[in-house]
Amino acid sequence: DHLESWSCLGKSESSLGEIVEAAVRGFEVKTGYRASVPYVEVKIWIPESYPRERKLALLAKLNAELAPYSVARNGEDLGAKFIKALADLPGTGGITLLDLGTEGILGERLLALLKTDAGRKIQTRIEVLIRYSPEARPSDLPDSASEWVLALFPNGELVVLGPTGKILRTLPTPYTSSSMIERLRKYRTEMALKVFAECLPGGPDE
């Protein structure tokens, strides 16, 4: 069988299961789910003998249904994409990664990424600063800078600041209960990697 997978954020395993099981009804494929906070991985095993047209129809349907939650496909890592986006930045100036909003979760994730083979190549350009400042706001940062600053704030606001100007984004808040604050911080950590990469020069938003 051929395996296809979707890494999803912001939706529970049971809720994703309902969406997927409804989408694959009548397609006779095996499904599976693996939760690893904040991710839920959706897996579909498609028989090798499946007609190409039917396989494409199934994948198109699942891609559409999972689009609001899927952030990576078939084992892709948001962290690896983020490091590549940093490595592709022009020039040799510094890059500051500022975690103001996750009590260190984003900062620790970034430090781990810098220990990978790809991360080690750009370690000398990067400084990771971990602070928790509930009152911090994007307006605290200037509108332009000669070097790059990537910042995540406690309310989910995110800033990419550099020679090309200042980009602001606001990450979703899928978990609103105080008991889910740790899950929300982990969710925002992964979403920040995605959005940072998209906002940097050469990313999908360019």
ABEGO torsion letter per residue (X at the ends): XBBBBBBBBGBBAAAAAAAAAAAABGAGBBBBBBBBOABBBBBBBBBAABBAAAAAAAAAAAAAAAAAABABBGGBBAAAAAAAAAAABBEABBBBBBBAAAGGAAAAAAAAAAABAAAAAAAAABBBBBBBBAABBAAABBABBABBBBBBBAAGBBBBBBAAEBBBBBBBBABABAAAAAAAAAAAAAAAAAAAAAABBGBAAX
